[in-house]
């Protein structure tokens, strides 16, 4: 029997995707994307989205996997949205139509997308790419879509309700009689969102670099220091680290290599793309040759 103080691991190979998580899932160019909810409820609009670990952490972990050319449509969030590029080459487009600012990211890069700002992203590489995502808060709220997304969704049989639930009329689902459709985003709502230039967008990215030990990415002393409700550190490990006890919960994502988590009573081996959540107060040691990213929630040391 697994100890209640044992870390939990979600293997990359075991991730269960949702192919119609959002209102844009039938829009040409977006219909081949896969969305993942790894920790927490996420922002999926499909009630059938599989949640791997439901326990509250103070933040959510998710992912997006897209083949070359696949687009995630313009939208905004009310809490922080951070992506670590695990694989692929990606372009992030800001603004209602995606033409206010553009920035490209590759493996090992981290991008923090501001709240209440339209963003979309496209896999511009030659191979399928995966983004590992962190969303702020236990309840990250709902997605605000650019107006044209509603028009395209209607053309392909998808209706988003005011409750945040997606109805697929093309599959024979009916909008409940007492349900209210989500009204399209208005020009006033669009105007209230923040816009960015190319130069400003570049400052949203922490680029991949060779390092040693644990270094801050999103933290008071990191390159991305704005308040997020969580911190993100990069760990470049070659050997074994010191035993460490973190006051709050922490989540570890292996970007490159292999990593082991050891604690009194057990060991878990992790490979590339795996995600582990370490219970608060557990003394653990990390070892291996790996590059990993570590998210810590409120109250962590």
C-alpha positions in Angstrom: 0.0 0.0 0.0 1.3 3.5 -0.9 2.2 5.7 2.0 0.0 8.9 2.2 3.3 10.8 2.4 4.6 9.3 -0.9 5.0 11.5 -4.0 2.5 10.8 -6.8 3.7 10.6 -10.4 1.8 11.1 -13.6 3.8 9.5 -16.4 4.0 11.3 -19.8 3.1 8.0 -21.4 0.0 7.7 -19.3 -1.4 11.2 -20.0 -5.0 11.0 -21.0 -5.9 13.7 -23.5 -9.1 15.5 -24.3 -9.6 16.2 -28.0 -12.5 18.6 -27.6 -11.7 20.5 -24.4 -12.6 23.9 -25.7 -15.0 25.8 -27.9 -12.3 26.1 -30.7 -11.7 22.3 -31.0 -13.4 22.1 -34.4 -12.0 25.3 -35.8 -9.9 24.3 -38.9 -6.3 24.3 -37.8 -7.2 23.6 -34.1 -9.0 20.3 -34.4 -5.9 18.1 -33.8 -4.8 19.6 -30.5 -4.8 17.5 -27.3 -5.3 19.1 -23.9 -4.3 17.6 -20.5 -5.4 18.3 -16.9 -2.7 16.9 -14.8 -3.3 18.5 -11.4 -6.4 20.4 -10.4 -9.6 21.2 -12.3 -8.0 23.3 -15.0 -10.1 25.4 -17.4 -11.5 22.7 -19.7 -15.0 23.4 -20.9 -15.7 19.7 -21.5 -17.1 17.9 -18.4 -15.5 14.7 -19.6 -12.0 16.1 -19.4 -9.9 13.6 -17.3 -8.2 15.0 -14.2 -5.2 12.9 -13.2 -4.8 14.4 -9.7 -7.7 16.3 -8.2 -6.2 17.4 -4.9 -5.9 21.2 -4.5 -2.3 22.5 -4.7 -2.9 26.3 -4.8 -2.2 26.1 -8.6 -3.1 23.9 -11.5 -0.9 21.8 -13.8 -1.9 21.0 -17.4 -0.5 20.5 -20.8 -1.1 20.9 -24.5 0.2 18.6 -27.3 -0.1 19.8 -30.9 1.2 18.5 -34.2 3.0 20.9 -36.6 0.8 23.9 -37.7 -1.9 23.3 -35.0 -3.3 26.5 -33.4 -4.7 27.3 -30.0 -7.1 30.2 -30.6 -7.0 33.7 -29.1 -8.2 33.7 -25.5 -7.4 35.2 -22.1 -7.2 34.1 -18.4 -7.9 35.8 -15.1 -5.0 34.0 -13.4 -1.4 33.4 -14.3 -0.6 31.1 -17.2 2.9 29.8 -17.6 4.3 27.4 -20.2 7.5 25.4 -20.1 8.3 24.3 -23.6 9.1 20.6 -23.4 9.3 19.9 -27.1 8.6 21.6 -30.4 9.0 25.1 -31.7 6.2 27.5 -30.7 5.0 31.0 -31.6 2.9 32.9 -29.1 0.6 35.5 -30.6 -0.8 38.3 -28.5 -3.9 40.5 -29.1 -7.4 39.9 -30.3 -6.3 38.9 -33.8 -2.9 37.6 -32.7 -1.0 40.4 -34.5 -0.2 42.8 -31.6 3.0 41.0 -30.7 4.7 37.7 -31.5 7.4 35.8 -29.7 8.9 32.4 -30.5 10.0 29.8 -27.9 11.9 26.5 -28.0 12.6 23.6 -25.7 13.6 24.7 -22.2 12.1 28.2 -22.6 9.5 29.4 -20.1 6.9 32.0 -21.0 4.6 33.7 -18.5 1.5 35.1 -20.2 -0.1 38.0 -18.4 -3.7 37.9 -17.0 -6.4 39.6 -19.1 -4.4 39.6 -22.3 -5.4 37.8 -25.5 -3.0 35.1 -26.4 -2.9 32.1 -28.8 -0.1 29.7 -29.7 0.9 27.6 -32.7 3.4 24.8 -33.1 5.6 26.1 -35.9 8.1 23.3 -35.7 8.4 20.1 -37.8 7.4 17.6 -35.1 4.6 17.2 -32.5 5.3 19.5 -29.6 4.3 19.5 -25.9 3.8 22.5 -23.5 3.7 21.9 -19.8 1.5 24.5 -18.2 0.9 26.1 -14.8 -2.2 28.0 -14.0 -2.6 30.2 -10.9 -5.1 29.4 -8.1 -7.0 26.3 -7.1 -9.9 27.7 -9.3 -8.3 29.3 -12.4 -11.7 30.6 -13.6 -12.9 30.5 -17.1 -11.4 31.3 -20.5 -12.4 34.5 -22.3 -12.4 33.9 -26.0 -11.9 36.4 -28.8 -15.2 37.3 -30.5 -14.4 35.4 -33.8 -14.0 32.1 -31.9 -17.7 32.1 -31.0 -18.6 32.5 -34.7 -16.4 29.7 -35.8 -17.6 27.4 -33.0 -21.2 28.0 -34.0 -20.4 27.0 -37.6 -19.0 23.6 -36.4 -21.8 22.7 -33.9 -20.2 23.8 -30.6 -22.1 25.9 -28.0 -20.5 27.3 -24.9 -22.9 27.8 -22.0 -22.7 30.6 -19.5 -22.0 28.0 -16.9 -18.7 27.2 -18.7 -19.9 23.9 -20.1 -19.4 23.0 -23.8 -22.3 21.4 -25.7 -21.5 19.5 -28.9 -24.6 19.7 -31.1 -22.8 17.9 -34.0 -22.7 14.8 -31.8 -26.4 15.1 -31.0 -26.1 16.9 -27.7 -28.9 19.4 -27.0 -28.7 22.7 -25.2 -30.8 22.3 -22.1 -34.0 24.3 -22.0 -33.0 26.2 -18.9 -29.4 26.9 -20.1 -28.1 30.3 -21.2 -25.4 30.4 -23.9 -22.3 32.3 -23.2 -22.6 35.7 -24.8 -19.8 36.5 -27.3 -17.1 38.8 -25.9 -18.0 42.4 -26.6 -15.9 45.2 -28.0 -15.8 46.9 -24.6 -14.5 43.7 -23.0 -11.9 43.4 -25.7 -10.8 47.0 -25.2 -10.4 46.4 -21.4 -7.7 43.8 -22.0 -4.0 44.7 -22.0 -2.1 44.8 -25.2 1.6 44.2 -25.8 4.3 45.1 -28.3 7.0 42.7 -29.6 9.6 44.3 -27.4 7.4 43.9 -24.3 6.5 40.3 -25.2 10.2 39.3 -25.3 10.3 40.2 -21.6 7.7 37.5 -20.9 10.2 34.8 -21.7 13.0 33.2 -19.7 15.3 31.4 -22.2 16.8 28.0 -21.9 20.4 28.1 -20.6 23.0 25.7 -19.2 23.1 26.0 -15.4 24.0 24.1 -12.3 21.8 23.5 -9.2 18.5 25.2 -8.6 17.9 28.7 -10.0 14.8 30.9 -9.9 12.7 31.5 -13.0 9.5 32.9 -11.4 10.4 34.3 -8.1 11.3 37.6 -6.4 14.9 37.2 -7.6 14.1 35.5 -10.9 13.8 36.9 -14.5 10.0 36.5 -14.4 9.3 38.1 -11.0 5.7 39.4 -11.2 3.3 37.9 -8.6 1.9 34.6 -9.8 0.7 32.9 -6.6 3.4 30.2 -7.1 7.1 30.1 -7.8 9.0 28.2 -10.5 12.6 27.1 -10.3 14.8 25.3 -12.8 17.0 22.4 -11.5 20.1 21.3 -13.4 21.2 18.2 -11.6 24.3 15.9 -12.1 24.5 13.6 -9.2 22.6 13.9 -5.9 21.3 16.9 -4.1 20.9 17.6 -0.5 17.9 16.4 1.4 15.3 19.1 1.5 11.9 19.6 3.3 9.5 22.0 1.7 6.9 23.6 3.9 4.3 23.7 1.1 3.4 21.3 -1.7 5.8 21.1 -4.7 5.5 19.7 -8.2 8.5 18.5 -10.2 8.5 18.2 -14.0 11.4 16.4 -15.8 12.3 18.2 -18.9 15.5 16.3 -19.8 17.2 13.2 -18.5 16.2 11.0 -15.6 15.6 11.9 -12.0 14.9 10.0 -8.8 13.0 11.1 -5.7 14.2 9.4 -2.5 12.5 9.7 0.9 12.5 7.7 4.1 10.7 4.6 2.9 10.8 4.8 -0.8 12.1 6.0 -4.2 10.4 7.0 -7.4 12.2 7.2 -10.7 11.1 9.8 -13.3 11.7 10.2 -17.0 11.3 13.0 -19.5 7.8 14.5 -19.5 6.9 12.9 -16.1 5.2 15.1 -13.4 5.4 14.3 -9.6 3.7 16.0 -6.7 5.6 15.9 -3.4 3.5 16.2 -0.2 4.1 19.2 2.0 6.5 18.5 4.8 8.1 15.4 3.2 11.9 15.3 3.4 13.2 14.2 0.0 16.4 14.0 -2.0 16.6 14.4 -5.7 19.3 12.6 -7.7 20.2 11.9 -11.3 21.3 13.7 -14.5 18.4 15.9 -15.4 16.9 19.3 -16.1 13.7 19.7 -14.2 11.3 22.5 -13.3 9.9 22.8 -9.8 6.6 24.6 -8.9 6.0 25.5 -5.3 2.8 26.9 -3.9 1.8 29.4 -1.2 3.6 28.9 2.1 6.6 27.0 0.6 10.1 27.7 1.8 
